[in-house]
Amino acid sequence: MPYHAITPFEGLSAQCDKIEYSLGCIGYKSIPLLSAISRRPNSQSSGVEVRVYLEPPEVTDCRPIDTIFPDTTDCFLDGWVLPKIEGTIFWFEVEGIITAEEDGEYLFSLVVNGTAKLFVDGREIVDNTENQRPGDSIFGMGTVEEIGMMPVKRDQKYTVLVKYGSSPTSKLSASNSWYGSSGLRIGCTHKTTPEKLVEEAVALAKSVDQVILCIELSYEWESEGYDRTDMALPPGTDELVAAVCSVNKNVVVVNQSGTLVAMPWVDKAPAILQAWFSSNETGHAIADVVFGKVNPSSKMPLSWPKRLEDNPAFVNYRSENGKVLYRENVYVGYHFYKKTKRDVLFPFGYGLSYSTFKISDLDIIDDTKDTITASITVCNSGSVAGAEVVQLYVTQQLPSIQRPPQELKGFKKVFLEPGQSLEVKIPISKKYASSFWDESVESFVMEKYGSPKVMLIPELLYKFSISAAAYAGVLL
C-alpha cells in the first residue's frame, strides 16, 4: 500500500464546504526544504536530481558514476544505499528547479557534514566549505545552517545547484569519516516577516464565523537525539494565538506536540484540542473530533504544568561528574503536584467530552485473599453518546515513609448512550494497592496502621481496611 499522510488542512477540507487558509506563523527552526518546492531538471516530478562522483565534479572529463532522484533534500546518508561507492570520499551535484511564487527575496541554506556550495543560475549564494561552524545537526557532526539570499521575480524559473563533498572533506573536528555519517540539508523559502503573517491571519479571522487554529512542534523542535531546553512553542506562535483569539470568539486551537508546551494564551482560547503526534490519518482524526463526528474521551497521560519552573525535575535536571541525579524520588508527575499542592494547567487524568457523566454508588468488595474490587455506577447524563474513564486512586494514611498523596491503581473506560447507566467494576491488587518494597527486608511491606482510602475521579471517598491476616507480606 502506498505511503500517505493526511494533513489537518486536508482532513478539515474534506468535511467542510468552504474553508479559507492563512499560514499565520512560519514556525520553522531551519529554512524549509528545497525539495518541498523544487522539480527535477527536465521533469515535472517533485524533488531533485543527484549525480554521484568519485572525484570533484570540476575535474576535467569527470563523469557521474550514478544518478539518483530523492524526494527530499534532508539527506543523512546512513539510510542510503549507493553500491557504486566503495570508499568514504565522494562528491554530489544536487540540482533542482524552482519557480518563484511572487516578487521578493528567497532564502537558501546549507547544513552539512562535509562541504558544500550552493549556486542559483550559476551565481554562488551559500558557501559552507571554509570557516565552518559546528552545530547540533547530523547527531552533532554537522555545521550550523549557513544562509544566503537573492532577489527573485514572480513566475520566473531558477536552477539551484549544490556541489557537495562527503564527510572527510569537512573542516570540523567533530566530523566523522565513515560512509553513513555524511549528510547535507538544503533549504529554500520565500522570505517573509512574522508580523506580516500574523496580520494576514488576523484579517482572515475577523472575516469568518469560526477559526480552527493549528499549531505544533515539528520534528525540528522535538525529536530523537536531543532534549528540549524549554516548553516554548516555535517563535511567533504565542503571538499568533493571542491575536486571533482577540478578534474571533469561536476559535479551536489544535496543538500537535509529543510533549508539553507553554500556553500563556490559555485563558483566551475558547477550546483547545491536544492532538499529540498521531499517524497517517491525523488530519481526518482531528476533523472528526472538531466537527463532532467523534466524541473525545481520552485523558491526560501526564500533568501539564503552567511553567517549566513548576516541573519536579527543574532544579536538578542535569548531570554532575558524569552522573544524572534523580532527586525527585517518588514525587514524579502528578505525585509531585499533589504533594506540593501546586496548580497545573491540566491535571493528570483530565479530559473533556461533548457529554457529561455522573458517578455514584461506590462500593468496595473484599473479594479474595489477593484482590479487592471497586464497584461504581456510571451514568451518561448528557445528550451525546460517549465514553468516560473511571480512575481509581489509593491514598495511604499515616505512612512511615515518603508516599505520594494519591496513587493510580486502576481505571476502566465505558461507552454509554445518552441516559444509560452501567455498573463498572475495577479490581485492584491488595499487594500493590497498599504496600511498598522495603529493601531492608527484601519484601513488599503493608503497614498495619492507617487504613488506605480509595478516591475516584470524579472524586468520591471511601475508606477501607485490608485485613492483615489476608495479606502475605511483612507487617510493621
C-alpha positions as CSV (number, residue, x, y, z in Angstrom):
1,M,0.0,0.0,0.0
2,P,1.5,3.4,-1.0
3,Y,2.5,5.7,1.9
4,H,0.2,8.5,2.6
5,A,-0.4,11.2,5.2
6,I,-3.4,13.4,5.7
7,T,-2.7,16.9,7.0
8,P,-5.1,18.8,9.2
9,F,-6.0,21.1,6.3
10,E,-6.8,18.1,4.1
11,G,-8.8,16.4,6.8
12,L,-10.8,19.6,7.7
13,S,-11.4,20.4,4.0
14,A,-12.9,17.0,3.4
15,Q,-15.7,17.8,5.9
16,C,-16.2,21.5,5.3
17,D,-17.9,23.0,2.2
18,K,-15.8,26.2,2.4
19,I,-12.5,26.7,4.1
20,E,-10.0,29.5,3.9
21,Y,-6.4,29.3,4.8
22,S,-3.7,31.6,6.2
23,L,-0.2,30.5,7.2
24,G,-0.1,32.6,10.3
25,C,3.3,31.6,11.6
26,I,6.4,30.2,9.8
27,G,7.4,28.3,12.9
28,Y,10.5,26.7,11.4
29,K,13.8,26.2,13.1
30,S,15.7,25.7,9.8
31,I,14.8,27.0,6.4
32,P,12.1,24.7,4.8
33,L,13.5,22.1,2.5
34,L,14.2,22.9,-1.1
35,S,12.6,19.6,-2.1
36,A,9.2,21.0,-0.9
37,I,9.1,23.4,-3.8
38,S,11.6,22.1,-6.4
39,R,11.2,20.0,-9.6
40,R,13.8,17.7,-11.1
41,P,15.6,19.0,-14.2
42,N,13.7,18.2,-17.5
43,S,10.8,16.7,-15.4
44,Q,7.6,17.7,-13.7
45,S,8.3,15.3,-10.8
46,S,9.0,16.9,-7.4
47,G,12.3,16.5,-5.7
48,V,15.9,16.9,-7.1
49,E,18.4,15.1,-9.2
50,V,21.6,13.9,-7.5
51,R,24.7,13.0,-9.6
52,V,27.3,10.9,-7.8
53,Y,31.1,11.3,-8.5
54,L,34.3,9.6,-7.2
55,E,36.2,12.8,-7.7
56,P,35.3,16.5,-7.6
57,P,33.0,17.4,-10.5
58,E,35.3,20.3,-11.5
59,V,37.9,17.7,-12.6
60,T,38.2,17.6,-16.4
61,D,36.2,14.8,-18.1
62,C,34.7,13.8,-14.7
63,R,31.6,11.7,-15.2
64,P,29.0,10.7,-12.7
65,I,29.1,7.0,-11.6
66,D,25.4,7.1,-10.6
67,T,22.3,9.3,-10.8
68,I,19.5,9.1,-8.2
69,F,16.3,11.0,-7.7
70,P,15.5,11.5,-3.9
71,D,12.3,13.3,-3.0
72,T,13.9,15.1,-0.1
73,T,16.9,17.4,0.4
74,D,17.3,16.4,4.0
75,C,19.9,13.7,3.4
76,F,21.6,11.7,6.2
77,L,23.4,9.1,4.1
78,D,23.3,6.4,6.8
79,G,20.0,5.3,5.3
80,W,21.1,5.5,1.6
81,V,22.2,2.5,-0.5
82,L,24.9,3.6,-3.0
83,P,26.6,0.3,-4.1
84,K,28.9,2.0,-6.6
85,I,30.7,3.9,-3.8
86,E,33.4,1.8,-2.1
87,G,35.3,4.4,-0.1
88,T,34.3,7.2,2.2
89,I,35.2,10.1,-0.1
90,F,32.8,11.0,-2.9
91,W,31.0,14.1,-4.3
92,F,27.4,15.0,-5.3
93,E,25.8,17.5,-7.6
94,V,22.3,18.2,-6.4
95,E,20.1,20.0,-8.9
96,G,16.5,21.3,-8.7
97,I,14.3,23.8,-10.5
98,I,12.2,26.3,-8.5
99,T,9.6,28.8,-9.7
100,A,9.2,32.0,-7.7
101,E,5.6,32.4,-6.4
102,E,6.0,36.2,-6.1
103,D,8.4,39.1,-6.4
104,G,10.7,39.4,-3.4
105,E,13.7,37.7,-1.8
106,Y,14.3,33.9,-1.4
107,L,16.4,32.4,1.4
108,F,18.8,29.5,0.6
109,S,20.6,27.4,3.2
110,L,23.1,24.6,3.7
111,V,23.8,22.3,6.6
112,V,26.4,19.7,6.0
113,N,28.7,17.0,7.4
114,G,31.2,17.5,4.7
115,T,31.5,20.6,2.5
116,A,29.1,22.3,0.0
117,K,28.4,25.4,-2.0
118,L,25.0,26.5,-3.4
119,F,24.5,28.2,-6.7
120,V,21.4,29.8,-8.3
121,D,21.7,30.1,-12.1
122,G,25.4,29.9,-11.7
123,R,25.7,32.6,-9.0
124,E,27.2,31.5,-5.7
125,I,24.7,32.2,-2.9
126,V,26.0,30.0,0.1
127,D,29.5,28.8,0.9
128,N,29.8,26.1,3.5
129,T,33.3,24.9,2.7
130,E,35.6,27.3,4.6
131,N,35.3,28.7,8.1
132,Q,32.8,26.1,9.0
133,R,31.0,26.4,12.4
134,P,29.9,23.4,14.4
135,G,26.2,22.9,15.1
136,D,23.9,20.2,16.6
137,S,22.8,18.8,13.2
138,I,23.5,15.2,12.0
139,F,23.9,13.9,15.6
140,G,26.4,16.7,16.4
141,M,28.7,16.1,13.4
142,G,27.3,18.8,11.1
143,T,27.6,22.5,10.8
144,V,25.3,25.3,11.7
145,E,22.9,26.4,9.0
146,E,24.6,28.8,6.6
147,I,22.1,31.1,4.8
148,G,22.2,33.2,1.7
149,M,19.6,35.4,0.0
150,M,18.8,36.6,-3.5
151,P,16.0,38.6,-5.2
152,V,13.6,36.7,-7.5
153,K,10.8,37.6,-10.0
154,R,7.4,36.1,-9.9
155,D,6.8,33.1,-12.2
156,Q,10.5,33.0,-13.2
157,K,12.3,29.6,-13.1
158,Y,15.6,29.3,-11.3
159,T,18.2,26.4,-11.3
160,V,19.5,25.6,-7.9
161,L,22.8,23.6,-7.9
162,V,24.6,22.3,-4.8
163,K,28.2,20.9,-5.0
164,Y,28.8,18.6,-2.1
165,G,31.8,16.7,-0.7
166,S,31.4,13.8,1.8
167,S,32.3,13.9,5.4
168,P,36.2,13.5,5.0
169,T,36.2,16.9,3.3
170,S,34.8,18.6,6.4
171,K,36.9,21.2,8.3
172,L,35.2,20.3,11.6
173,S,37.0,18.1,14.2
174,A,33.6,16.6,15.2
175,S,33.1,15.3,11.7
176,N,33.3,11.5,11.1
177,S,34.7,9.8,8.1
178,W,32.6,6.6,7.9
179,Y,30.3,6.4,4.9
180,G,27.0,6.8,6.6
181,S,28.0,9.8,8.6
182,S,27.9,12.1,5.5
183,G,24.9,14.3,5.2
184,L,23.5,17.6,3.9
185,R,20.3,19.6,4.2
186,I,19.3,22.1,1.5
187,G,16.7,24.7,2.4
188,C,14.8,27.3,0.3
189,T,11.9,29.5,1.0
190,H,10.4,32.9,0.3
191,K,11.4,35.5,2.8
192,T,8.7,37.0,4.9
193,T,8.2,38.6,8.3
194,P,6.3,37.2,11.4
195,E,4.4,40.4,11.7
196,K,3.0,40.2,8.2
197,L,1.9,36.6,8.6
198,V,0.0,37.5,11.9
199,E,-1.6,40.5,10.2
200,E,-2.9,38.3,7.4
201,A,-4.2,35.6,9.8
202,V,-6.0,38.2,12.0
203,A,-7.6,39.8,8.9
204,L,-8.9,36.4,7.9
205,A,-10.1,35.5,11.4
206,K,-12.2,38.7,11.5
207,S,-14.0,37.8,8.3
208,V,-15.1,34.2,9.2
209,D,-17.5,32.7,11.6
210,Q,-15.2,30.0,13.1
211,V,-11.4,29.5,13.3
212,I,-9.5,26.3,13.6
213,L,-6.0,27.3,14.5
214,C,-3.4,24.6,14.1
215,I,-0.1,25.0,16.0
216,E,2.7,22.4,16.5
217,L,6.1,21.4,17.4
218,S,7.6,19.9,14.3
219,Y,10.4,17.3,14.2
220,E,12.9,20.2,14.2
221,W,11.8,21.2,17.7
222,E,11.1,17.8,19.1
223,S,12.8,14.6,18.0
224,E,15.2,11.9,19.0
225,G,18.8,12.5,19.8
226,Y,18.4,15.7,21.8
227,D,16.3,17.2,24.7
228,R,14.2,20.3,24.6
229,T,15.5,23.0,26.8
230,D,12.2,24.8,27.4
231,M,8.4,24.4,26.9
232,A,8.1,27.2,24.3
233,L,6.3,26.8,21.1
234,P,8.1,28.0,17.9
235,P,8.8,31.7,17.8
236,G,5.7,33.8,16.9
237,T,3.2,31.1,17.8
238,D,2.0,32.6,21.1
239,E,1.6,36.0,19.5
240,L,-0.5,34.4,16.7
241,V,-2.8,32.6,19.0
242,A,-3.4,35.6,21.3
243,A,-4.0,37.9,18.3
244,V,-6.5,35.5,16.6
245,C,-8.4,34.8,19.8
246,S,-8.8,38.5,20.4
247,V,-10.8,39.1,17.2
248,N,-12.9,35.9,17.0
249,K,-14.7,34.2,19.9
250,N,-15.2,30.9,18.0
251,V,-11.7,29.6,18.0
252,V,-10.5,26.0,18.4
253,V,-6.7,25.7,19.0
254,V,-5.4,22.4,17.8
255,N,-1.9,21.7,19.2
256,Q,0.2,18.9,17.8
257,S,3.1,18.0,20.0
258,G,4.6,15.0,21.6
259,T,5.2,16.7,25.0
260,L,4.2,19.7,27.0
261,V,4.2,23.2,25.7
262,A,3.7,26.5,27.4
263,M,0.2,28.1,26.8
264,P,0.3,31.7,28.0
265,W,-2.8,32.4,26.0
266,V,-4.8,29.5,27.6
267,D,-7.4,31.8,29.2
268,K,-8.1,33.5,25.8
269,A,-8.7,30.2,23.8
270,P,-12.4,29.1,23.9
271,A,-11.4,25.5,23.1
272,I,-8.1,23.5,22.9
273,L,-7.6,20.1,21.3
274,Q,-4.4,18.3,22.2
275,A,-3.8,16.1,19.1
276,W,-0.3,14.8,20.0
277,F,1.7,13.2,17.2
278,S,-0.7,10.8,15.6
279,S,-0.4,8.7,12.5
280,N,-1.0,9.0,8.7
281,E,-4.7,9.7,9.4
282,T,-4.1,12.6,11.7
283,G,-5.9,15.1,9.6
284,H,-9.1,13.0,9.4
285,A,-8.9,12.3,13.1
286,I,-8.7,16.0,14.0
287,A,-11.6,16.8,11.7
288,D,-13.8,14.0,13.2
289,V,-13.3,15.5,16.7
290,V,-13.6,19.1,15.7
291,F,-16.8,18.6,13.7
292,G,-18.4,16.3,16.3
293,K,-18.3,13.1,14.3
294,V,-16.3,11.5,17.2
295,N,-16.9,12.4,20.8
296,P,-13.4,12.8,22.5
297,S,-12.9,10.6,25.6
298,S,-9.1,10.4,26.2
299,K,-7.4,11.6,29.4
300,M,-4.2,13.4,30.1
301,P,-1.3,10.8,30.5
302,L,0.7,13.4,32.3
303,S,0.4,16.6,34.4
304,W,0.6,19.8,32.3
305,P,2.5,22.4,34.3
306,K,1.9,26.1,33.8
307,R,5.6,26.9,33.6
308,L,8.8,25.0,33.1
309,E,9.9,26.0,36.6
310,D,7.0,24.1,38.0
311,N,8.3,20.8,36.8
312,P,9.6,18.5,39.6
313,A,12.9,17.9,37.8
314,F,13.5,21.6,37.0
315,V,16.1,22.2,39.8
316,N,18.2,19.0,39.3
317,Y,17.8,18.2,35.6
318,R,21.5,17.9,34.8
319,S,24.5,15.7,35.2
320,E,27.3,16.2,37.7
321,N,30.6,14.4,37.2
322,G,29.1,12.1,34.7
323,K,26.1,11.1,36.8
324,V,22.5,12.0,36.4
325,L,20.8,12.7,39.7
326,Y,17.1,11.8,40.1
327,R,16.3,13.8,43.2
328,E,12.6,13.7,42.6
329,N,12.4,10.3,44.4
330,V,8.8,9.1,44.2
331,Y,7.5,12.6,43.5
332,V,7.3,12.3,39.7
333,G,4.4,13.7,37.7
334,Y,1.1,14.1,39.5
335,H,2.7,12.7,42.7
336,F,4.7,15.9,42.9
337,Y,1.9,18.3,42.1
338,K,-0.4,16.6,44.7
339,K,2.3,16.6,47.3
340,T,3.2,20.3,46.9
341,K,-0.4,21.4,46.2
342,R,0.9,23.2,43.1
343,D,-1.6,24.2,40.5
344,V,-1.2,22.9,37.0
345,L,-2.7,23.9,33.7
346,F,-4.3,20.4,33.1
347,P,-4.0,17.6,35.7
348,F,-3.1,14.0,35.1
349,G,-6.3,12.1,34.1
350,Y,-8.1,15.2,32.8
351,G,-10.0,15.4,29.6
352,L,-13.3,16.8,28.4
353,S,-16.2,15.3,26.4
354,Y,-19.1,16.5,24.4
355,S,-21.2,14.8,27.0
356,T,-21.4,14.7,30.8
357,F,-21.2,11.8,33.2
358,K,-22.1,11.1,36.8
359,I,-20.5,8.6,39.1
360,S,-22.3,7.2,42.2
361,D,-22.9,4.1,44.4
362,L,-19.3,3.4,45.2
363,D,-18.8,0.1,47.0
364,I,-15.6,-1.7,48.0
365,I,-15.8,-5.5,47.9
366,D,-13.2,-7.6,49.6
367,D,-13.2,-10.4,47.1
368,T,-10.4,-12.7,47.8
369,K,-7.1,-13.0,49.7
370,D,-5.3,-11.0,47.0
371,T,-7.9,-8.7,45.4
372,I,-10.5,-6.1,46.2
373,T,-13.0,-4.7,43.7
374,A,-14.4,-1.2,43.5
375,S,-18.0,-1.2,42.2
376,I,-19.3,2.1,40.7
377,T,-22.3,3.2,38.7
378,V,-21.6,5.5,35.8
379,C,-24.4,7.4,34.0
380,N,-24.2,9.4,30.8
381,S,-26.2,12.4,31.9
382,G,-25.6,14.3,28.6
383,S,-27.3,14.2,25.2
384,V,-24.4,12.7,23.2
385,A,-23.1,9.1,23.3
386,G,-19.6,8.9,24.6
387,A,-17.1,7.3,26.9
388,E,-15.9,8.0,30.4
389,V,-12.7,6.8,32.1
390,V,-13.2,6.0,35.7
391,Q,-10.0,6.3,37.6
392,L,-9.3,4.7,41.0
393,Y,-6.7,6.2,43.3
394,V,-5.4,5.0,46.6
395,T,-4.2,7.2,49.5
396,Q,-2.1,5.6,52.3
397,Q,-2.9,7.2,55.7
398,L,-0.1,7.8,58.2
399,P,2.7,6.2,56.1
400,S,6.1,5.7,57.8
401,I,7.9,6.5,54.6
402,Q,7.6,9.1,51.9
403,R,4.4,8.1,49.9
404,P,2.6,10.1,47.2
405,P,-0.7,11.6,48.4
406,Q,-2.5,9.7,45.6
407,E,-1.5,6.7,43.5
408,L,-3.5,5.5,40.5
409,K,-4.2,1.8,41.0
410,G,-6.9,1.0,38.4
411,F,-9.1,2.5,35.7
412,K,-11.7,1.5,33.2
413,K,-13.3,3.1,30.1
414,V,-17.0,2.6,29.5
415,F,-19.1,3.6,26.4
416,L,-22.6,4.8,27.2
417,E,-25.6,6.1,25.2
418,P,-27.4,9.2,26.5
419,G,-29.2,8.4,29.7
420,Q,-27.6,5.0,30.0
421,S,-26.2,3.8,33.3
422,L,-23.8,0.9,33.9
423,E,-22.2,-0.8,36.8
424,V,-18.4,-0.7,36.5
425,K,-16.1,-3.0,38.5
426,I,-12.4,-2.3,38.9
427,P,-10.3,-5.0,40.6
428,I,-7.1,-4.0,42.2
429,S,-4.4,-6.0,43.9
430,K,-4.2,-5.6,47.7
431,K,-0.4,-6.0,47.5
432,Y,0.2,-3.2,45.0
433,A,-2.6,-1.0,46.3
434,S,-1.3,-0.7,49.8
435,S,2.3,-1.9,50.1
436,F,5.8,-0.7,49.2
437,W,9.1,-2.5,48.6
438,D,11.3,-2.5,51.6
439,E,15.0,-3.1,50.7
440,S,15.9,-3.8,54.3
441,V,13.8,-6.9,54.4
442,E,13.7,-7.6,50.7
443,S,9.9,-7.8,50.6
444,F,6.7,-5.9,50.0
445,V,5.5,-4.3,53.2
446,M,2.0,-3.3,54.1
447,E,1.8,-1.1,57.2
448,K,-0.5,-2.1,60.0
449,Y,-1.7,1.4,61.0
450,G,-3.7,3.8,58.9
451,S,-6.3,2.4,56.6
452,P,-5.9,3.3,52.9
453,K,-8.5,5.4,51.2
454,V,-10.0,4.9,47.7
455,M,-10.5,8.0,45.6
456,L,-12.4,8.2,42.3
457,I,-12.3,10.7,39.5
458,P,-14.8,12.5,39.6
459,E,-13.8,12.4,43.3
460,L,-15.6,10.2,45.8
461,L,-14.1,9.0,49.0
462,Y,-14.4,5.6,50.6
463,K,-12.3,4.3,53.5
464,F,-11.5,0.7,53.6
465,S,-9.3,-1.6,55.6
466,I,-7.3,-4.6,54.3
467,S,-7.1,-7.4,56.7
468,A,-3.5,-8.0,57.8
469,A,-4.2,-11.7,58.1
470,A,-5.3,-11.8,54.5
471,Y,-2.0,-10.4,53.2
472,A,1.1,-12.3,52.6
473,G,4.0,-10.0,53.4
474,V,5.7,-8.2,56.2
475,L,3.7,-6.1,58.7
476,L,5.2,-3.2,60.6
